[in-house]
Amino acid sequence: MTDKNFATEVLNSTLPVLVDFWATWCGPCRSISPIVEELAKEFTGKIKVTKLNVDENPGTPSQYGVRGIPTLILFKGGKIVDQIVGAVPKGRLVSMIEKAL
């Protein structure tokens, strides 16, 4: 995911999209990454899961007010429906996703 394809991949998606805003140097980002990958598998066909490196793509995070990472934002129909900042338990992410389905 990049700043350039964000609109196509996220805002124009027919499925809800979970975007993980992260960076390589971020310890909490690394700790939550396996959970995000599990969710991508568990919700295949129901949601799209993407990752956006904030260092390589600074435009999109600033547009959405991302100040701390990891930030996970759930989009549906091109609009933000929920967001979580920080490494949280899997159950909290699952409930966020299920509310949007």
ABEGO torsion letter per residue (X at the ends): XBAAAAAAAAAABABBBBBBBBBAABAAAAAAAAAAAAAAAAABGABBBBBBBAAABAAAAAAAGBABOBBBBBBBGGBBABBBBEBBBAAAAAAAAAAAX
